[in-house]
Amino acid sequence: MNNKKGFTLIELLVVVLILGILAAMAMPQYFKAVERSRMSEAVSLLGSIAQAQQRKYLQINKYTSKFSGLDVAPKGASEGTFCTKGAPSAGSCGANGNGFKIEISGSDYEAGKAVATRVSPNTLQYNYTLERYYANNATTCTGDDANGAALCADFCGIDELASSGSCCSSGATGACTAPTASGFAG
């Protein structure tokens, strides 16, 4: 009678193989969840900038093109560009580039907008751009690659992006409607 207890090498290899398969299935969803949280951070930042620009518009009847003119100017912002991670350099943000490049532009009611672009000196798994007009509550998401397009479609609550490659957070395909001065009540 053999009373040795334990696992054979084959049994251990099968368990390790099953764990590896489960991890390989879970990792893409984990990376997508992390990117969604980054996107939420950028959308929140664009919303804060839009509100600050609206307050500025009420004061001087135009938007400012510099972060220093806003009452919520982020630390480290230079002129009309801000990087959420690191300092702006050669089209990217910082050494690791794991953030967004935020740019503000336009001084009139119809053209004023903030744009958040996912930038990196290295290739990213998700490449997309978020754009918000100061006078709108909606955000346009443009996917710059297949993963970015899938993430944008998820952000907008649609099945997939149209050939235009962008959608509006209101659920419409294509870019969000630009504001018009005729619709301005102030």
N, C-alpha and C positions, 0 to 999 in steps of 0.2 A: 504494500500500500504506500503510495507516494503522497505525503502530506505537505509538500512544499507549496507555499502560497505566494502569489505575485502575478505580474502580468508578463506575457511574452513580448518579445520585441515587435512582432507583427501587430499585436493588439495596441501597443503604444504608438506605432507608426500610423495605424488607422485613426486613432483619436487625434493625433497631431494633424493629419491630413484633413479630417472633418473640421477642426478648428480653423485651419488655414482657409478652407473654402468659405466658411461662414464669415471670416474676417474680410476676405476679398469681396464678398457680396455687400458688406456693411460700409466699407470705406468710401465708395462714391457718394452714398447718402450722407455720410458724415461731412465730407468736403462741401457738398451742396448746402448743408445746414450752416456751416461756417460762413460760406459766401453769402447766404441769405442774411445773416446777422451783420456782415459788413455792409450789405446793400441797405439794410434798415438804418444803420448809422449814417450813411450818406444821405438817405432820404430825409432823415431828421435834421441833418445839418443844412440841407437845401431849404427845408421849411423854415428854419430859424433865420437863414439869410433872407428869404423872401419876406418874412415878417418885418425884419429890420429895414429892408429896402422900402417896404410899404410905409413904414413910419417916416423914413427919410423923404419919400415922395410927398407926404403930407406937409413936411417942413419946408422943403425948397422947390416943390413942384417938378422934380426930376429925380432919377436914381443916381447914386454915386457909382463911379467906376473903380473905386479903391476901397479895400476893406477898412482902412483907417477912418473912413467917413461913416462907418456903421457903429451903432451902439453895442453891437455884439461882435466886434472885430476879434477874430481868433489870434492867439499869440503866435507870432512867427509869420503872419501873413504879410506878403510884400505886394504892394500895389493891388492888382486885381487877381492875384494868384495865391493859392494856399494849398499846401500839401498836408494831408492828415498824418502822414508818417514821414518825417524827415524834411529836408529843405529842397525846393525846386532846383533841378539841374538837368539840362539837356533832355527835356521832354519827360523826365521821370521824377519821382519823388524819393529822395534819399537813397541810401545804399541798398536797402532790401526792397524798396518799392512796393511794400505790402499795404498800400493805402490808396487814397484817391487824390487826384489833382483837381481842385475846385477852382473854377474861374468865373468871375462875374463880368458882365458886359452889358452894354446898352444903357442909355440914360433916359430914353423916352418910355412912355407907358406901354407901347406895343412891342418894343424890342428888348426890354430889360429882362435878363434871365441869368440863371446860375447853371453851370454845367459841371458835373462830377464825372471824371473819366478814371477808370481803373488803369493805372499805369505801373510799369515795372521795367527795369533793365533786362529782366529775364522774361521768358514766356510764362504767361499765367494760364491756369486751367479755364478760367472764366474771364472773357473780355467783353465789356459792355460799357455804355455811357448813359448817364442819367441827366436829364435836362428839365429844368422847371422855370417857367416864366414867373416873375414876381407877382403878377396880377392874377395868376391861376392857382388853384389848389391841387391840380393834377401834375403828375410827373411822367415824362416820356422816357421809356427805356429802349435803348437800341442795342441789339446783340451784335457784336463784332465778329463772333465766331459761332460755331454750332452750340457749344456749351453756354455761351453768353445769351444766345437766342432762346435756348430752353429756359434759362433762368429768368429772362425778361418775360416770357410767356407765362411762367409761374407767377411772377410778380404782378402781372396785369390780370391774372385770372382767366386766361384763354388757353386753348389747347396747343396752338402753335402760332408763331409769328407769320405774318403775310410776307410776300416777297419784298416789301419795303424794309423789313428787318427791324421795325420798331412798333411799339404799342404804347397806349396811354394807361395810366394806373386806374382810370375810370372804367377800363375794360374794352375800350375801342381799339381796333387795329389802326396802325399808322400813328403819327405823332399827335400829341395833344393839340387842340386848337389854340392858336395864338390869340392873345387878348386884343380887343379893338378899342380905340379911344371912344367910339360911339357908345360902347357898353359901359363906360366908366361913369359911375354915379357921383364921384366926388369932385 
